[in-house]
Amino acid sequence: MKALLRHILINLLVIYLVSICYPGFSILHDAKTLITAAIIWLLLNKIVKPIIKLLLLPINLITLNLFSWVVGLITLFLLPVIVGGIKITPYDFPGINYQGFTVPGFHLNLFLSFVVASAFLNVFHNGIMWLIRKDSDK
């Protein structure tokens, strides 16, 4: 029970951090929506993701596991469908100009916005899990 609660709290923190860092991923910042999203995200990762991995196993074997990012993308696509307070939208990056270094603006369509949100979710989740594992080793 303690491990389940820990995973729900980690997912809640990850979803909150991604909603702050990436403007294309928005969620209502009330407790009910955040907790519901964390629980649904946990269920999607623990139940639906292994089923999708099994269905896409032949493609993953052929591509030497390069197609595995699609599994995370499919589970992320299901999250806003199930939880009403989450919305993933296209994003227009305005560009940055700092001391002669220029990054031009660009547009992320809906598919690329899902890819970026999925990457942020995975990076934040893996980073938090790494910090927790490092802290518990002492």
PAZAPA-4460 file (N, C-alpha, C; in steps of 0.05 Angstrom, whole numbers, plus 32768, in hexadecimal, padded with zeros to 4 digits):
% residues 138
    n_x    n_y    n_z   ca_x   ca_y   ca_z    c_x    c_y    c_z   seq   type   mol
   8011   7FE8   8000   8000   8000   8000   8011   8019   8000     1      M     A
   8028   8017   800F   803A   802E   8010   8047   8033   7FF5     2      K     A
   804E   801E   7FE7   805A   8021   7FCC   8046   802D   7FB8     3      A     A
   802D   8025   7FBA   8019   802F   7FA8   8014   804D   7FAD     4      L     A
   8013   8055   7FC6   8010   8071   7FCD   8028   8081   7FC4     5      L     A
   8040   8076   7FC6   8059   8084   7FBD   8058   8088   7F9F     6      R     A
   804F   8073   7F90   804E   8076   7F73   8039   808B   7F6B     7      H     A
   8023   808C   7F79   800E   80A0   7F73   8019   80BC   7F78     8      I     A
   8027   80C0   7F8F   8033   80DA   7F95   8048   80E3   7F81     9      L     A
   8058   80CF   7F78   806D   80D5   7F64   8060   80DD   7F4A    10      I     A
   804B   80CF   7F41   803D   80D6   7F29   8030   80F1   7F2B    11      N     A
   8025   80F8   7F43   8019   8112   7F47   802D   8128   7F44    12      L     A
   8045   8124   7F50   805A   8138   7F4D   8064   813A   7F31    13      L     A
   8067   8124   7F23   8070   8125   7F07   805C   8133   7EF5    14      V     A
   8043   812D   7EF8   802E   813A   7EE7   802D   8158   7EED    15      I     A
   8030   8160   7F07   8030   817C   7F0E   8048   818A   7F02    16      Y     A
   8060   817E   7F04   8078   818A   7EF9   8077   818E   7EDB    17      L     A
   806C   817A   7ECD   806A   817C   7EB0   8056   8192   7EA8    18      V     A
   8040   8195   7EB8   802D   81AA   7EB1   8039   81C5   7EB6    19      S     A
   804C   81C7   7EC8   805A   81E1   7ECC   806F   81E7   7EB7    20      I     A
   807E   81D2   7EAF   8095   81D6   7E9D   808D   81D7   7E80    21      C     A
   8079   81C9   7E77   8072   81C8   7E5B   8056   81D3   7E57    22      Y     A
   8054   81EA   7E49   803A   81F7   7E46   8026   81E8   7E34    23      P     A
   802F   81D4   7E25   801D   81C5   7E14   800E   81B0   7E24    24      G     A
   8016   81AB   7E3D   8009   8197   7E4F   7FFC   81A7   7E65    25      F     A
   7FE2   81A8   7E65   7FD5   81B7   7E7A   7FC2   81A5   7E8A    26      S     A
   7FC0   81AB   7EA4   7FAE   819C   7EB6   7FA3   81AF   7EC9    27      I     A
   7F8A   81AA   7ED1   7F7E   81BB   7EE6   7F8D   81B6   7F00    28      L     A
   7F95   81CB   7F0E   7FA5   81C8   7F26   7F94   81C7   7F3F    29      H     A
   7F80   81B5   7F3E   7F71   81B0   7F57   7F78   8193   7F60    30      D     A
   7F74   818E   7F79   7F7D   8175   7F85   7F6F   815C   7F78    31      A     A
   7F55   815F   7F72   7F46   8148   7F67   7F51   8140   7F4C    32      K     A
   7F56   8153   7F3B   7F60   814D   7F20   7F7D   8142   7F21    33      T     A
   7F8E   814E   7F32   7FA9   8144   7F34   7FAA   8128   7F3F    34      L     A
   7F9B   8122   7F54   7F9B   8107   7F60   7F8F   80F3   7F4C    35      I     A
   7F79   80FA   7F3F   7F6D   80E8   7F2B   7F81   80E3   7F14    36      T     A
   7F8F   80F7   7F0A   7FA2   80F4   7EF5   7FB9   80E2   7EFE    37      A     A
   7FC2   80E5   7F17   7FD8   80D5   7F21   7FD0   80B7   7F23    38      A     A
   7FB8   80B2   7F2C   7FAE   8097   7F2F   7FAA   808A   7F14    39      I     A
   7F9E   8099   7F01   7F99   808E   7EE6   7FB3   808A   7ED8    40      I     A
   7FC7   809C   7EDB   7FE1   8098   7ECE   7FEF   8080   7ED9    41      W     A
   7FEC   807B   7EF3   7FF8   8063   7EFF   7FEA   804A   7EF4    42      L     A
   7FD0   804A   7EF2   7FC2   8032   7EE7   7FC9   802E   7ECA    43      L     A
   7FCB   8043   7EBB   7FD3   8040   7E9F   7FEF   8034   7E9C    44      L     A
   8002   803D   7EAD   801D   8033   7EAC   801F   8017   7EB6    45      N     A
   800F   800F   7EC9   8011   7FF4   7ED5   8000   7FDF   7EC7    46      K     A
   7FEA   7FE7   7EBA   7FD8   7FD3   7EAE   7FD7   7FD5   7E90    47      I     A
   7FD3   7FED   7E85   7FD0   7FF0   7E68   7FEA   7FEF   7E59    48      V     A
   7FFF   7FFB   7E65   8019   7FFC   7E57   8024   7FE1   7E51    49      K     A
   8024   7FCD   7E64   802E   7FB3   7E5E   801E   7FA5   7E47    50      P     A
   8004   7FAA   7E47   7FF3   7F9E   7E31   7FFB   7FAA   7E16    51      I     A
   7FFF   7FC4   7E15   8007   7FD1   7DFC   8023   7FC7   7DF4    52      I     A
   8035   7FC4   7E08   8050   7FBA   7E01   804F   7F9E   7DF5    53      K     A
   803D   7F8E   7E00   803A   7F73   7DF5   802F   7F73   7DD9    54      L     A
   801B   7F85   7DD4   8010   7F87   7DB9   8024   7F91   7DA4    55      L     A
   8036   7FA3   7DAD   804A   7FAF   7D9B   8065   7FA0   7D9C    56      L     A
   8066   7F89   7DA9   807F   7F7A   7DAB   808B   7F73   7D90    57      L     A
   807C   7F69   7D7C   8089   7F64   7D63   8096   7F7C   7D56    58      P     A
   8089   7F93   7D57   8094   7FAB   7D4C   80AD   7FB4   7D5B    59      I     A
   80AC   7FB1   7D76   80C3   7FB8   7D86   80DB   7FA5   7D80    60      N     A
   80D5   7F8C   7D7B   80EB   7F7A   7D75   80F8   7F80   7D5A    61      L     A
   80E7   7F87   7D47   80F2   7F8E   7D2C   8102   7FA8   7D2D    62      I     A
   80F9   7FBC   7D3C   8107   7FD5   7D3D   811B   7FD7   7D53    63      T     A
   8121   7FC0   7D61   8134   7FBF   7D77   812D   7FD3   7D8D    64      L     A
   8114   7FD3   7D94   8108   7FE3   7DAA   8108   8001   7DA5    65      N     A
   810C   800A   7D8C   810A   8026   7D86   80ED   8030   7D85    66      L     A
   80DB   801E   7D83   80BF   8025   7D81   80B2   8026   7D9D    67      F     A
   80C1   8023   7DB2   80B5   8021   7DCD   80AB   803C   7DD7    68      S     A
   80B4   8052   7DCC   80AA   806C   7DD4   808C   8070   7DCD    69      W     A
   8083   8060   7DBA   8067   8061   7DB2   8055   8057   7DC9    70      V     A
   805F   8044   7DD9   804F   803A   7DEF   8049   8050   7E03    71      V     A
   805D   805F   7E0A   8059   8076   7E1C   8047   808B   7E10    72      G     A
   8048   808E   7DF6   8037   80A2   7DE8   801A   8099   7DE8    73      L     A
   8015   807F   7DE5   7FFA   8075   7DE5   7FED   8078   7E01    74      I     A
   7FFD   8072   7E16   7FF2   8075   7E31   7FED   8092   7E38    75      T     A
   7FFE   80A4   7E2D   7FFA   80C1   7E32   7FE1   80CA   7E22    76      L     A
   7FDC   80BF   7E0B   7FC4   80C6   7DFC   7FAB   80BE   7E0B    77      F     A
   7FAC   80A8   7E19   7F95   809E   7E29   7F8F   80AF   7E42    78      L     A
   7FA4   80BC   7E4D   7FA1   80CC   7E65   7F8D   80E3   7E63    79      L     A
   7F8F   80F5   7E4F   7F7B   810A   7E4D   7F5F   8100   7E45    80      P     A
   7F5E   80E8   7E38   7F44   80DD   7E31   7F35   80D4   7E4B    81      V     A
   7F44   80C9   7E5E   7F37   80BF   7E76   7F33   80D5   7E8B    82      I     A
   7F48   80E6   7E8F   7F46   80FC   7EA2   7F3E   8115   7E94    83      V     A
   7F29   8122   7E9C   7F1E   8139   7E8E   7F2E   8152   7E92    84      G     A
   7F3D   8156   7EA7   7F4B   816F   7EAC   7F66   8172   7E9F    85      G     A
   7F6E   815E   7E8F   7F88   815F   7E82   7F84   8166   7E64    86      I     A
   7F95   8177   7E5A   7F93   817F   7E3E   7FAF   8182   7E33    87      K     A
   7FB4   8175   7E1C   7FCD   8178   7E0E   7FC7   8186   7DF4    88      I     A
   7FD5   819D   7DEF   7FCF   81AE   7DD9   7FE8   81B3   7DC8    89      T     A
   7FE6   81BB   7DAF   7FFD   81C4   7DA0   800B   81DC   7DAE    90      P     A
   8024   81DE   7DA9   8033   81F3   7DB7   8044   8203   7DA3    91      Y     A
   8043   821D   7DA6   8054   822F   7D96   806A   823A   7DA7    92      D     A
   8083   8232   7DA1   809A   823C   7DB0   80A2   8257   7DA4    93      F     A
   80A2   826C   7DB4   80A7   8287   7DA8   80C4   828C   7DA0    94      P     A
   80D7   827D   7DAA   80F3   8281   7DA4   8101   8290   7DBB    95      G     A
   811B   828E   7DBB   812B   829A   7DD0   8143   82A9   7DC3    96      I     A
   8149   82C0   7DCD   8161   82CF   7DC4   816F   82D9   7DDD    97      N     A
   8186   82CD   7DE3   8195   82D4   7DFB   81B2   82D8   7DF4    98      Y     A
   81BC   82F0   7DF7   81D8   82F7   7DF3   81E4   82EC   7DD9    99      Q     A
   81D5   82F0   7DC3   81DE   82E8   7DA9   81D8   82CB   7DA2   100      G     A
   81CF   82BC   7DB5   81C7   82A0   7DB0   81A9   82A0   7DAA   101      F     A
   81A1   8296   7D93   8185   8297   7D8A   817B   827C   7D85   102      T     A
   8164   8276   7D91   8155   825D   7D8B   813B   8267   7D7E   103      V     A
   8137   8260   7D64   811F   826A   7D57   8106   825D   7D61   104      P     A
   80F0   826A   7D5D   80D6   825F   7D65   80CD   8249   7D53   105      G     A
   80BD   8237   7D5D   80B3   8221   7D4D   8098   8218   7D58   106      F     A
   808A   8208   7D49   806F   81FF   7D50   8070   81E0   7D54   107      H     A
   8065   81D7   7D6A   8061   81BB   7D6F   8044   81B4   7D6B   108      L     A
   803F   81A2   7D57   8023   819A   7D53   801A   8188   7D69   109      N     A
   8002   817D   7D68   7FF7   816E   7D7E   8007   8154   7D83   110      L     A
   800F   8146   7D6D   801E   812E   7D71   8039   8133   7D7E   111      F     A
   8048   8148   7D75   8061   814E   7D81   805E   8158   7D9E   112      L     A
   8047   8165   7DA3   8042   816E   7DBF   803E   8155   7DD1   113      S     A
   8031   8140   7DC7   802E   8128   7DD6   804A   811B   7DDB   114      F     A
   805B   811C   7DC6   8076   8110   7DC9   8086   811F   7DDE   115      V     A
   8085   813A   7DDD   8094   814A   7DF1   8089   8146   7E0D   116      V     A
   806E   8145   7E10   8062   8141   7E2A   806A   8125   7E35   117      A     A
   806A   8111   7E24   8072   80F6   7E2C   808F   80F6   7E34   118      S     A
   80A0   8104   7E26   80BC   8105   7E2D   80C0   8113   7E48   119      A     A
   80B2   8129   7E4C   80B4   8137   7E66   80AA   8125   7E7D   120      F     A
   8094   8117   7E79   808A   8105   7E8D   809E   80EF   7E94   121      L     A
   80AA   80E3   7E80   80BE   80CE   7E84   80D7   80D8   7E91   122      N     A
   80E1   80F0   7E89   80F9   80FB   7E94   80F5   8102   7EB2   123      V     A
   80DF   8110   7EB8   80DA   8117   7ED4   80D5   80FE   7EE5   124      F     A
   80C7   80EB   7EDB   80C1   80D3   7EEA   80DB   80C4   7EF0   125      H     A
   80EC   80C0   7EDB   8105   80B2   7EDF   8118   80C2   7EF2   126      N     A
   8118   80DC   7EF0   8129   80EC   7F01   8120   80EA   7F1E   127      G     A
   8107   80EB   7F24   80FD   80E9   7F3F   8102   80CD   7F4A   128      I     A
   80FE   80B8   7F39   8104   809D   7F42   8121   8099   7F48   129      M     A
   8132   80A6   7F38   814F   80A5   7F3D   8156   80B2   7F57   130      W     A
   814A   80CA   7F5D   8150   80D7   7F76   8147   80C7   7F8E   131      L     A
   8130   80BA   7F8B   8125   80AA   7FA1   8137   8092   7FA6   132      I     A
   813F   8085   7F91   8151   806D   7F94   816C   8075   7F9F   133      R     A
   8177   808C   7F97   8190   8095   7FA1   818D   809C   7FBF   134      K     A
   8177   80A7   7FC7   8173   80AF   7FE2   816F   8097   7FF4   135      D     A
   8161   8082   7FEA   815C   806B   7FFA   8174   8058   7FFD   136      S     A
   8189   805C   7FEC   81A1   804B   7FEE   81B2   8052   8006   137      D     A
   81AF   806A   8011   81C0   8072   8027   81B9   8064   8041   138      K     A
***
